[in-house]
Amino acid sequence: MNLLDGSQFNKDGLNSLLEQFGNDEEAFLKFAIRNVYYINPAKVNTRWIQLKGMIDKTGEGVIRHTSTVFETDKKTATKEYSKLCLEENGIELLVRADRDGNAEVRKIFKELTGILSSNGKRSNVSNYTLTHIWGITDNPYTFTAPWNIALTSTFIAPLTDGKPDQAHIRYLFQSTFRAIAWLLYDGVEGWQEIILRKKLKPTDEYFTLAEKLIKNGSVKVIE
């Protein structure tokens, strides 16, 4: 038995993850990124054009439920439309809430990869989690955008969440995770403008790490 003094308890459980790699950040990233699965860029491009066209044509879209948009509860918000004005360009759209917070994302990912994840017993894979690369789930253009969706092993998924401090292991992972996506989908038209407006583009050091991981074969893309 190992008795611990509570006053000296490690305040951040993720620190022990980096310690398993001797605090070698590149070794950790190589391992972590090998447990991330991106969508084929060609399929991303085609589906993104379709998505934009449909929203532009109908003036309607789907987002994750948020109290700042919907005055009703989640169940009601899946059936009723609310008005949403996108601040960055002043476009007003009608939006409804995704029925469980990720149903439309699962649908898109299954359509493009053949993989049904995060859907209970119906899933054809287990212990994987669909994640949003850039977040921004309150915008119908980005909530189901294929350039914003990746599959991760479930033990990696928590690293994609939140807005961590720059010194945190999650910041290291998120920035590299996003830099890889930026490089993979560089030929997909128009999406990067959204990220630039949100000031989410990683800095150069993470693009250097991303390029290295792509070259050494650590980055996986689902055909």
RAKAUR-V685459 format. One record per residue. PSI is psi in whole degrees, 0 to 359 (NA if undefined). NEAR is the number of other ideal C-beta (glycine too) atoms within 8 Angstrom. D_LAST is the distance of its C-alpha to the last C-alpha in Angstrom with 2 decimals. Layout:
# RAKAUR-V685459
PSI;NEAR;D_LAST
PSI;NEAR;D_LAST
This chain:
# RAKAUR-V685459
137;2;48.32
107;3;47.40
131;4;49.49
144;6;48.24
119;6;50.23
331;5;48.60
342;4;49.67
13;5;47.56
139;7;44.46
119;6;41.17
341;3;40.45
109;6;36.69
339;6;34.87
343;11;31.79
325;9;34.04
335;8;34.05
314;10;30.27
326;11;30.71
331;8;33.79
342;7;31.77
25;11;30.42
29;6;33.94
23;6;33.33
105;7;31.08
322;9;28.75
323;8;26.31
318;9;26.12
313;14;25.50
320;14;22.74
316;11;20.97
312;9;21.14
315;11;20.26
333;13;17.21
350;8;15.80
23;9;15.92
141;15;13.85
114;9;10.18
162;12;9.17
145;14;7.06
123;11;5.40
324;11;9.03
319;6;9.29
325;10;8.59
314;14;10.81
312;12;13.38
314;8;13.75
327;12;14.12
318;15;16.40
318;9;18.61
315;8;18.98
310;12;19.86
316;10;22.39
319;8;23.88
316;8;24.47
317;13;26.13
322;7;28.18
316;6;29.32
336;6;30.29
22;8;31.26
155;10;29.72
180;10;26.93
140;10;26.05
171;16;26.49
145;10;27.14
134;11;30.83
140;9;33.15
341;5;36.94
345;4;37.22
315;10;35.77
129;12;36.74
346;3;40.33
171;6;39.56
173;6;37.87
317;9;34.19
317;6;34.95
321;9;36.92
344;13;34.57
343;9;31.76
338;6;34.10
143;7;36.02
143;7;35.01
155;11;36.29
138;8;36.70
126;12;34.71
117;8;35.64
115;11;33.02
325;4;35.26
334;5;33.40
5;4;33.97
9;6;36.36
134;6;34.25
129;8;35.36
161;13;32.98
130;10;33.36
150;14;31.09
163;12;30.87
142;12;29.64
142;14;26.52
333;5;27.98
12;5;27.08
346;7;25.66
8;10;21.95
315;9;21.71
327;10;20.23
315;13;17.64
318;13;16.61
312;9;16.60
315;12;14.33
319;16;11.77
318;10;12.07
320;7;11.84
338;12;8.53
343;10;6.75
2;3;9.50
126;11;10.95
111;10;14.57
159;12;16.06
37;8;19.53
39;7;21.09
218;4;23.58
343;3;23.90
343;5;21.52
146;10;18.54
8;4;16.45
158;8;16.12
157;4;19.13
33;6;20.26
152;13;17.32
132;10;18.13
131;12;16.53
155;10;18.10
124;12;18.97
316;12;18.45
0;11;21.51
230;6;23.37
56;11;25.28
2;10;24.98
19;10;28.22
124;10;26.88
336;13;25.24
332;11;23.27
338;12;21.68
315;18;21.70
14;13;18.64
126;11;17.25
337;14;13.45
354;12;14.29
8;11;16.58
133;15;14.42
158;12;12.94
133;14;13.09
152;13;15.69
141;10;17.69
329;8;20.77
346;7;23.15
332;12;21.42
320;11;21.29
337;8;25.01
341;12;24.52
350;13;22.69
156;6;25.74
184;4;28.92
81;2;30.41
162;9;31.62
152;5;34.25
337;5;33.19
356;4;34.57
151;10;32.45
327;12;29.55
325;13;27.51
318;11;28.16
311;11;26.93
310;13;23.64
317;11;23.15
320;11;23.99
317;15;21.60
316;14;18.77
322;14;19.52
322;13;20.11
314;15;16.63
318;13;15.27
316;14;17.96
318;11;16.93
321;11;13.17
23;12;14.16
330;7;17.36
357;6;16.76
125;11;16.38
133;7;19.94
338;8;22.45
328;11;20.90
335;9;22.40
324;7;25.84
316;13;25.56
321;11;24.89
321;9;27.76
327;7;30.09
356;8;29.40
46;5;30.04
359;9;26.96
130;9;25.70
159;11;25.84
169;7;28.49
323;5;28.12
329;6;28.35
332;12;25.08
325;12;23.31
316;8;24.85
318;12;23.45
315;14;19.96
320;9;20.10
318;9;21.37
325;14;18.64
315;11;15.92
326;6;18.06
6;7;18.75
12;4;15.20
338;10;15.62
127;11;12.81
133;8;9.50
130;10;6.26
122;11;3.79
NA;3;0.00
